[in-house]
């Protein structure tokens, strides 16, 4: 084969692009140095209060870290940001996988951004029980929203946390509020009836449902439906509109089975199509009415106080759990007790009592 014919082949590789000889080495060195520089706690707090997204992301990574060396600075950053927090509306959004949570949040977020709101989206991604890893692909599913300068999207792994949220979602909310975000959207992993933790950290709990997927029967069951402040039936478009309207009637009937809420709010059932941006504005108007009502009757602040008490207890539990299992004596004896259980020389209950009584 001649040289000329070889170059005409479709699979012929092109010559590589040479590096530019005008690359400024001093600029490269400065960028590397900047990336390696660890900001002080005061610098990190100051940058967050100025709305610096890089500092906010860095601080969230710091508080999510399980490294003991990071815990003190993480605590100081949260303490410094706390006086500037609690100035947002926190909205929890949940639903079964496939209900369209990411599409809904993108449409909903764009509507809020166009209204002048600053939105932080905390997307909780399920972690594998085998590999412990998470895909964290929510940004790729919100390709338009991620370009919006009024929106900050932070995907986090759920880890071993139950209840549809990540281990440090509560602290992340505080940092986002300090950075100036006035609307916090928390997208849960979508695990169904057990998704209760997110309810204890938001002001408004929105449950997304599908029509014609057997969800109408779920509306009669207690659990997550009972906690919802509103139900939005998504994908109410095309041939699915009729089914959605029927589902709306069924869910309204189900909601009447529950006792009146302490907030004096009557949960609504609305139809929407996130894909076609239909009904999104109505959902925000409803949430706005809920916030106004609960702020006037005092329930809004009362609920925030109740949540603070709840998270105090949860933080104590987490601290005790971490201290227990990180204790060197416990680690050694735990291994020994497991061996005794496997050889049927003790029971799990007796082993637990023994370990808990160790000093």
Secondary structure, 3 states (H helix, E strand, C coil): CCHHHHHCCCCCCCCCCCCCCCCCHHHHHHHHHHHHCCCCHHHHHHHHHCCCHHHHHHHHHHHHCCCHHHHHHHHHHHHHHHCCCCCCEEEEEECCCCCCHHHHHHHHHHHHHHCCCCEEEEEEECCCCCCCCCCCCHHHHCCCHHHCCCEEEEEEECCCCCCCCCCCHHHHHHHHHHCCCCEEEEECCCCCCCCCHHHHCCCEEEEEECCCCCHHHHCCCCCHHHHCCEEEECCCCHHHHHHHHHHHHHHHHHHCCCCCCCCCCCCEEEECECCCCECHHHHHHHHHHHHHHHHHHCHHHHHHHHHHHHHHHHHHHHHHHHHHHCCHHHHHHHHHHHHHHHCCCCCHHHHHHHHHCCC
